[in-house]
Amino acid sequence: MSYEQLLEKAYKEVKPVETGSRFEIPKVKGHVEGVKTIITNFSQICDVLRRDKDHVSKYLYKELATSGKIDGERLIFNRKLTSAKINEKIAAYANEFVICSECKKPDTELIKENRLMFIKCLACGAKKTVSAIR
């Protein structure tokens, strides 16, 4: 067999690669009770982001201008909020604290050195300072 024939045979036997993203943040699931908004899949979202619940919740409290508390797997905001607004802020959190600015991969970790916080990419090795959430 010639090279071209072998190459053609290989292309027929190889499975096509999926082009979809392997990093997809789940959309928030929850409901409003009175003046409170309850996110029922908060723990799952934090697991996908691979970030601490406290860190994510502090960011959301600050960005959504509200207070709240973590109740097991749920996050409770002391204000009525739309799921679209919460999803938008979670995406912003991912862009700032999860996605590598160099290679755009989610394989990162947060490291605190002295009084500075860094996002370190485990894929490409890039290291960048990020703002601390107060």
CNS distance restraints for C-alpha pairs under 8 A (distance, minus, plus):
assign (resid   1 and name CA) (resid   5 and name CA) 6.10 0.50 0.50
assign (resid   1 and name CA) (resid   6 and name CA) 6.52 0.50 0.50
assign (resid   2 and name CA) (resid   6 and name CA) 6.33 0.50 0.50
assign (resid   3 and name CA) (resid   7 and name CA) 6.05 0.50 0.50
assign (resid   4 and name CA) (resid   8 and name CA) 6.10 0.50 0.50
assign (resid   5 and name CA) (resid   9 and name CA) 6.20 0.50 0.50
assign (resid   6 and name CA) (resid  10 and name CA) 6.17 0.50 0.50
assign (resid   7 and name CA) (resid  11 and name CA) 6.28 0.50 0.50
assign (resid   8 and name CA) (resid  12 and name CA) 6.41 0.50 0.50
assign (resid   9 and name CA) (resid  13 and name CA) 6.45 0.50 0.50
assign (resid  10 and name CA) (resid  14 and name CA) 6.11 0.50 0.50
assign (resid  23 and name CA) (resid  48 and name CA) 7.93 0.50 0.50
assign (resid  23 and name CA) (resid 106 and name CA) 6.99 0.50 0.50
assign (resid  24 and name CA) (resid  48 and name CA) 7.88 0.50 0.50
assign (resid  25 and name CA) (resid  45 and name CA) 6.51 0.50 0.50
assign (resid  25 and name CA) (resid  48 and name CA) 6.51 0.50 0.50
assign (resid  25 and name CA) (resid  49 and name CA) 7.29 0.50 0.50
assign (resid  25 and name CA) (resid  91 and name CA) 7.75 0.50 0.50
assign (resid  26 and name CA) (resid  44 and name CA) 7.81 0.50 0.50
assign (resid  26 and name CA) (resid  45 and name CA) 6.07 0.50 0.50
assign (resid  26 and name CA) (resid  48 and name CA) 7.92 0.50 0.50
assign (resid  27 and name CA) (resid  87 and name CA) 6.33 0.50 0.50
assign (resid  28 and name CA) (resid  39 and name CA) 6.41 0.50 0.50
assign (resid  28 and name CA) (resid  40 and name CA) 7.63 0.50 0.50
assign (resid  28 and name CA) (resid  41 and name CA) 6.38 0.50 0.50
assign (resid  28 and name CA) (resid  42 and name CA) 7.30 0.50 0.50
assign (resid  28 and name CA) (resid  45 and name CA) 7.85 0.50 0.50
assign (resid  28 and name CA) (resid  83 and name CA) 6.37 0.50 0.50
assign (resid  28 and name CA) (resid  86 and name CA) 7.40 0.50 0.50
assign (resid  28 and name CA) (resid  87 and name CA) 6.45 0.50 0.50
assign (resid  29 and name CA) (resid  39 and name CA) 5.72 0.50 0.50
assign (resid  29 and name CA) (resid  40 and name CA) 5.69 0.50 0.50
assign (resid  29 and name CA) (resid  41 and name CA) 5.82 0.50 0.50
assign (resid  29 and name CA) (resid  83 and name CA) 7.74 0.50 0.50
assign (resid  30 and name CA) (resid  37 and name CA) 7.31 0.50 0.50
assign (resid  30 and name CA) (resid  38 and name CA) 5.32 0.50 0.50
assign (resid  30 and name CA) (resid  39 and name CA) 4.33 0.50 0.50
assign (resid  30 and name CA) (resid  40 and name CA) 5.09 0.50 0.50
assign (resid  30 and name CA) (resid  41 and name CA) 7.40 0.50 0.50
assign (resid  30 and name CA) (resid  83 and name CA) 7.99 0.50 0.50
assign (resid  31 and name CA) (resid  37 and name CA) 5.93 0.50 0.50
assign (resid  31 and name CA) (resid  38 and name CA) 5.46 0.50 0.50
assign (resid  31 and name CA) (resid  39 and name CA) 6.83 0.50 0.50
assign (resid  32 and name CA) (resid  36 and name CA) 5.68 0.50 0.50
assign (resid  32 and name CA) (resid  37 and name CA) 4.44 0.50 0.50
assign (resid  32 and name CA) (resid  38 and name CA) 6.11 0.50 0.50
assign (resid  32 and name CA) (resid  80 and name CA) 6.59 0.50 0.50
assign (resid  33 and name CA) (resid  37 and name CA) 6.30 0.50 0.50
assign (resid  33 and name CA) (resid  38 and name CA) 7.42 0.50 0.50
assign (resid  34 and name CA) (resid  80 and name CA) 7.99 0.50 0.50
assign (resid  35 and name CA) (resid  78 and name CA) 6.48 0.50 0.50
assign (resid  35 and name CA) (resid  79 and name CA) 5.22 0.50 0.50
assign (resid  35 and name CA) (resid  80 and name CA) 5.35 0.50 0.50
assign (resid  36 and name CA) (resid  76 and name CA) 6.69 0.50 0.50
assign (resid  36 and name CA) (resid  77 and name CA) 5.56 0.50 0.50
assign (resid  36 and name CA) (resid  78 and name CA) 4.69 0.50 0.50
assign (resid  36 and name CA) (resid  79 and name CA) 4.86 0.50 0.50
assign (resid  36 and name CA) (resid  80 and name CA) 5.54 0.50 0.50
assign (resid  37 and name CA) (resid  76 and name CA) 5.78 0.50 0.50
assign (resid  37 and name CA) (resid  77 and name CA) 5.08 0.50 0.50
assign (resid  37 and name CA) (resid  78 and name CA) 6.63 0.50 0.50
assign (resid  37 and name CA) (resid  79 and name CA) 6.07 0.50 0.50
assign (resid  37 and name CA) (resid  80 and name CA) 5.35 0.50 0.50
assign (resid  37 and name CA) (resid  81 and name CA) 6.21 0.50 0.50
assign (resid  38 and name CA) (resid  74 and name CA) 6.77 0.50 0.50
assign (resid  38 and name CA) (resid  75 and name CA) 5.84 0.50 0.50
assign (resid  38 and name CA) (resid  76 and name CA) 4.51 0.50 0.50
assign (resid  38 and name CA) (resid  77 and name CA) 6.35 0.50 0.50
assign (resid  39 and name CA) (resid  74 and name CA) 5.50 0.50 0.50
assign (resid  39 and name CA) (resid  75 and name CA) 5.11 0.50 0.50
assign (resid  39 and name CA) (resid  76 and name CA) 6.30 0.50 0.50
assign (resid  40 and name CA) (resid  73 and name CA) 6.59 0.50 0.50
assign (resid  40 and name CA) (resid  74 and name CA) 4.61 0.50 0.50
assign (resid  40 and name CA) (resid  75 and name CA) 6.75 0.50 0.50
assign (resid  41 and name CA) (resid  45 and name CA) 6.43 0.50 0.50
assign (resid  41 and name CA) (resid  73 and name CA) 6.64 0.50 0.50
assign (resid  41 and name CA) (resid  74 and name CA) 6.25 0.50 0.50
assign (resid  42 and name CA) (resid  46 and name CA) 6.30 0.50 0.50
assign (resid  42 and name CA) (resid  73 and name CA) 6.12 0.50 0.50
assign (resid  42 and name CA) (resid  74 and name CA) 5.40 0.50 0.50
assign (resid  42 and name CA) (resid  75 and name CA) 5.96 0.50 0.50
assign (resid  43 and name CA) (resid  47 and name CA) 6.22 0.50 0.50
assign (resid  43 and name CA) (resid  53 and name CA) 7.08 0.50 0.50
assign (resid  43 and name CA) (resid  73 and name CA) 4.97 0.50 0.50
assign (resid  43 and name CA) (resid  74 and name CA) 6.68 0.50 0.50
assign (resid  44 and name CA) (resid  48 and name CA) 6.35 0.50 0.50
assign (resid  44 and name CA) (resid  73 and name CA) 7.93 0.50 0.50
assign (resid  45 and name CA) (resid  49 and name CA) 6.26 0.50 0.50
assign (resid  46 and name CA) (resid  50 and name CA) 5.76 0.50 0.50
assign (resid  46 and name CA) (resid  51 and name CA) 5.52 0.50 0.50
assign (resid  46 and name CA) (resid  52 and name CA) 6.62 0.50 0.50
assign (resid  46 and name CA) (resid  53 and name CA) 6.00 0.50 0.50
assign (resid  46 and name CA) (resid  56 and name CA) 7.28 0.50 0.50
assign (resid  47 and name CA) (resid  51 and name CA) 6.73 0.50 0.50
assign (resid  49 and name CA) (resid  94 and name CA) 7.08 0.50 0.50
assign (resid  49 and name CA) (resid  98 and name CA) 6.71 0.50 0.50
assign (resid  49 and name CA) (resid 106 and name CA) 7.95 0.50 0.50
assign (resid  51 and name CA) (resid  55 and name CA) 7.07 0.50 0.50
assign (resid  51 and name CA) (resid  56 and name CA) 6.96 0.50 0.50
assign (resid  52 and name CA) (resid  56 and name CA) 6.46 0.50 0.50
assign (resid  53 and name CA) (resid  57 and name CA) 5.98 0.50 0.50
assign (resid  54 and name CA) (resid  58 and name CA) 6.05 0.50 0.50
assign (resid  55 and name CA) (resid  59 and name CA) 6.41 0.50 0.50
assign (resid  55 and name CA) (resid 133 and name CA) 7.56 0.50 0.50
assign (resid  56 and name CA) (resid  60 and name CA) 6.30 0.50 0.50
assign (resid  56 and name CA) (resid  93 and name CA) 7.58 0.50 0.50
assign (resid  57 and name CA) (resid  61 and name CA) 6.05 0.50 0.50
assign (resid  57 and name CA) (resid  70 and name CA) 7.83 0.50 0.50
assign (resid  57 and name CA) (resid  75 and name CA) 7.72 0.50 0.50
assign (resid  58 and name CA) (resid  62 and name CA) 6.23 0.50 0.50
assign (resid  58 and name CA) (resid 133 and name CA) 6.80 0.50 0.50
assign (resid  58 and name CA) (resid 134 and name CA) 7.60 0.50 0.50
assign (resid  59 and name CA) (resid  63 and name CA) 6.09 0.50 0.50
assign (resid  59 and name CA) (resid  93 and name CA) 7.39 0.50 0.50
assign (resid  59 and name CA) (resid 133 and name CA) 6.33 0.50 0.50
assign (resid  60 and name CA) (resid  64 and name CA) 5.74 0.50 0.50
assign (resid  60 and name CA) (resid  86 and name CA) 7.83 0.50 0.50
assign (resid  60 and name CA) (resid  89 and name CA) 6.78 0.50 0.50
assign (resid  60 and name CA) (resid  90 and name CA) 7.46 0.50 0.50
assign (resid  61 and name CA) (resid  65 and name CA) 5.72 0.50 0.50
assign (resid  61 and name CA) (resid  66 and name CA) 5.09 0.50 0.50
assign (resid  61 and name CA) (resid  67 and name CA) 5.49 0.50 0.50
assign (resid  61 and name CA) (resid  68 and name CA) 7.05 0.50 0.50
assign (resid  61 and name CA) (resid  77 and name CA) 7.87 0.50 0.50
assign (resid  62 and name CA) (resid  66 and name CA) 6.77 0.50 0.50
assign (resid  63 and name CA) (resid  89 and name CA) 7.05 0.50 0.50
assign (resid  64 and name CA) (resid  86 and name CA) 7.82 0.50 0.50
assign (resid  64 and name CA) (resid  89 and name CA) 7.83 0.50 0.50
assign (resid  66 and name CA) (resid  77 and name CA) 6.71 0.50 0.50
assign (resid  66 and name CA) (resid  78 and name CA) 6.41 0.50 0.50
assign (resid  66 and name CA) (resid  79 and name CA) 6.57 0.50 0.50
assign (resid  67 and name CA) (resid  77 and name CA) 5.96 0.50 0.50
assign (resid  67 and name CA) (resid  78 and name CA) 5.69 0.50 0.50
assign (resid  67 and name CA) (resid  79 and name CA) 7.89 0.50 0.50
assign (resid  68 and name CA) (resid  75 and name CA) 7.29 0.50 0.50
assign (resid  68 and name CA) (resid  76 and name CA) 5.32 0.50 0.50
assign (resid  68 and name CA) (resid  77 and name CA) 4.28 0.50 0.50
assign (resid  68 and name CA) (resid  78 and name CA) 5.32 0.50 0.50
assign (resid  69 and name CA) (resid  75 and name CA) 5.98 0.50 0.50
assign (resid  69 and name CA) (resid  76 and name CA) 5.39 0.50 0.50
assign (resid  69 and name CA) (resid  77 and name CA) 6.80 0.50 0.50
assign (resid  70 and name CA) (resid  74 and name CA) 5.93 0.50 0.50
assign (resid  70 and name CA) (resid  75 and name CA) 4.60 0.50 0.50
assign (resid  70 and name CA) (resid  76 and name CA) 6.26 0.50 0.50
assign (resid  71 and name CA) (resid  75 and name CA) 6.00 0.50 0.50
assign (resid  71 and name CA) (resid  76 and name CA) 7.13 0.50 0.50
assign (resid  81 and name CA) (resid  85 and name CA) 6.96 0.50 0.50
assign (resid  81 and name CA) (resid  86 and name CA) 7.26 0.50 0.50
assign (resid  82 and name CA) (resid  86 and name CA) 6.57 0.50 0.50
assign (resid  83 and name CA) (resid  87 and name CA) 6.01 0.50 0.50
assign (resid  84 and name CA) (resid  88 and name CA) 6.12 0.50 0.50
assign (resid  85 and name CA) (resid  89 and name CA) 6.39 0.50 0.50
assign (resid  86 and name CA) (resid  90 and name CA) 6.21 0.50 0.50
assign (resid  87 and name CA) (resid  91 and name CA) 6.17 0.50 0.50
assign (resid  88 and name CA) (resid  92 and name CA) 6.30 0.50 0.50
assign (resid  89 and name CA) (resid  93 and name CA) 6.15 0.50 0.50
assign (resid  90 and name CA) (resid  94 and name CA) 6.25 0.50 0.50
assign (resid  91 and name CA) (resid  95 and name CA) 6.28 0.50 0.50
assign (resid  92 and name CA) (resid  96 and name CA) 6.25 0.50 0.50
assign (resid  93 and name CA) (resid  97 and name CA) 5.73 0.50 0.50
assign (resid  93 and name CA) (resid  98 and name CA) 7.29 0.50 0.50
assign (resid  94 and name CA) (resid  98 and name CA) 4.68 0.50 0.50
assign (resid  94 and name CA) (resid  99 and name CA) 5.99 0.50 0.50
assign (resid  95 and name CA) (resid  99 and name CA) 5.21 0.50 0.50
assign (resid  95 and name CA) (resid 100 and name CA) 7.99 0.50 0.50
assign (resid  96 and name CA) (resid 130 and name CA) 7.43 0.50 0.50
assign (resid  97 and name CA) (resid 110 and name CA) 7.59 0.50 0.50
assign (resid  97 and name CA) (resid 119 and name CA) 6.71 0.50 0.50
assign (resid  97 and name CA) (resid 130 and name CA) 7.20 0.50 0.50
assign (resid  98 and name CA) (resid 106 and name CA) 5.59 0.50 0.50
assign (resid  98 and name CA) (resid 107 and name CA) 7.57 0.50 0.50
assign (resid  98 and name CA) (resid 108 and name CA) 6.04 0.50 0.50
assign (resid  98 and name CA) (resid 109 and name CA) 7.40 0.50 0.50
assign (resid  98 and name CA) (resid 119 and name CA) 7.56 0.50 0.50
assign (resid  99 and name CA) (resid 104 and name CA) 5.56 0.50 0.50
assign (resid  99 and name CA) (resid 105 and name CA) 5.50 0.50 0.50
assign (resid  99 and name CA) (resid 106 and name CA) 4.53 0.50 0.50
assign (resid  99 and name CA) (resid 107 and name CA) 7.38 0.50 0.50
assign (resid  99 and name CA) (resid 108 and name CA) 6.99 0.50 0.50
assign (resid 100 and name CA) (resid 104 and name CA) 4.73 0.50 0.50
assign (resid 100 and name CA) (resid 105 and name CA) 5.41 0.50 0.50
assign (resid 100 and name CA) (resid 106 and name CA) 6.25 0.50 0.50
assign (resid 100 and name CA) (resid 107 and name CA) 7.51 0.50 0.50
assign (resid 100 and name CA) (resid 108 and name CA) 6.70 0.50 0.50
assign (resid 100 and name CA) (resid 119 and name CA) 7.66 0.50 0.50
assign (resid 100 and name CA) (resid 120 and name CA) 7.78 0.50 0.50
assign (resid 100 and name CA) (resid 121 and name CA) 6.01 0.50 0.50
assign (resid 100 and name CA) (resid 126 and name CA) 7.62 0.50 0.50
assign (resid 102 and name CA) (resid 124 and name CA) 7.93 0.50 0.50
assign (resid 102 and name CA) (resid 126 and name CA) 6.88 0.50 0.50
assign (resid 103 and name CA) (resid 123 and name CA) 7.98 0.50 0.50
assign (resid 103 and name CA) (resid 124 and name CA) 6.80 0.50 0.50
assign (resid 105 and name CA) (resid 121 and name CA) 7.93 0.50 0.50
assign (resid 105 and name CA) (resid 123 and name CA) 7.34 0.50 0.50
assign (resid 106 and name CA) (resid 121 and name CA) 7.96 0.50 0.50
assign (resid 107 and name CA) (resid 121 and name CA) 5.92 0.50 0.50
assign (resid 107 and name CA) (resid 122 and name CA) 5.51 0.50 0.50
assign (resid 107 and name CA) (resid 123 and name CA) 6.11 0.50 0.50
assign (resid 108 and name CA) (resid 119 and name CA) 6.45 0.50 0.50
assign (resid 108 and name CA) (resid 120 and name CA) 5.42 0.50 0.50
assign (resid 108 and name CA) (resid 121 and name CA) 4.27 0.50 0.50
assign (resid 108 and name CA) (resid 122 and name CA) 5.44 0.50 0.50
assign (resid 108 and name CA) (resid 123 and name CA) 7.64 0.50 0.50
assign (resid 109 and name CA) (resid 119 and name CA) 5.73 0.50 0.50
assign (resid 109 and name CA) (resid 120 and name CA) 5.42 0.50 0.50
assign (resid 109 and name CA) (resid 121 and name CA) 6.62 0.50 0.50
assign (resid 109 and name CA) (resid 122 and name CA) 7.44 0.50 0.50
assign (resid 110 and name CA) (resid 117 and name CA) 6.84 0.50 0.50
assign (resid 110 and name CA) (resid 118 and name CA) 5.71 0.50 0.50
assign (resid 110 and name CA) (resid 119 and name CA) 4.69 0.50 0.50
assign (resid 110 and name CA) (resid 120 and name CA) 6.34 0.50 0.50
assign (resid 111 and name CA) (resid 117 and name CA) 5.73 0.50 0.50
assign (resid 111 and name CA) (resid 118 and name CA) 5.14 0.50 0.50
assign (resid 111 and name CA) (resid 119 and name CA) 6.26 0.50 0.50
assign (resid 111 and name CA) (resid 120 and name CA) 7.01 0.50 0.50
assign (resid 112 and name CA) (resid 116 and name CA) 5.77 0.50 0.50
assign (resid 112 and name CA) (resid 117 and name CA) 4.42 0.50 0.50
assign (resid 112 and name CA) (resid 118 and name CA) 6.19 0.50 0.50
assign (resid 113 and name CA) (resid 117 and name CA) 6.27 0.50 0.50
assign (resid 113 and name CA) (resid 118 and name CA) 7.57 0.50 0.50
assign (resid 116 and name CA) (resid 129 and name CA) 7.07 0.50 0.50
assign (resid 116 and name CA) (resid 130 and name CA) 7.89 0.50 0.50
assign (resid 116 and name CA) (resid 132 and name CA) 7.54 0.50 0.50
assign (resid 117 and name CA) (resid 129 and name CA) 5.80 0.50 0.50
assign (resid 117 and name CA) (resid 130 and name CA) 5.73 0.50 0.50
assign (resid 117 and name CA) (resid 131 and name CA) 6.84 0.50 0.50
assign (resid 117 and name CA) (resid 132 and name CA) 6.32 0.50 0.50
assign (resid 118 and name CA) (resid 127 and name CA) 6.44 0.50 0.50
assign (resid 118 and name CA) (resid 128 and name CA) 5.37 0.50 0.50
assign (resid 118 and name CA) (resid 129 and name CA) 4.26 0.50 0.50
assign (resid 118 and name CA) (resid 130 and name CA) 5.52 0.50 0.50
assign (resid 119 and name CA) (resid 127 and name CA) 5.74 0.50 0.50
assign (resid 119 and name CA) (resid 128 and name CA) 5.43 0.50 0.50
assign (resid 119 and name CA) (resid 129 and name CA) 6.25 0.50 0.50
assign (resid 119 and name CA) (resid 130 and name CA) 6.56 0.50 0.50
assign (resid 120 and name CA) (resid 125 and name CA) 6.54 0.50 0.50
assign (resid 120 and name CA) (resid 126 and name CA) 5.86 0.50 0.50
assign (resid 120 and name CA) (resid 127 and name CA) 4.48 0.50 0.50
assign (resid 120 and name CA) (resid 128 and name CA) 6.67 0.50 0.50
assign (resid 121 and name CA) (resid 125 and name CA) 4.96 0.50 0.50
assign (resid 121 and name CA) (resid 126 and name CA) 5.27 0.50 0.50
assign (resid 121 and name CA) (resid 127 and name CA) 6.41 0.50 0.50
assign (resid 122 and name CA) (resid 126 and name CA) 7.92 0.50 0.50
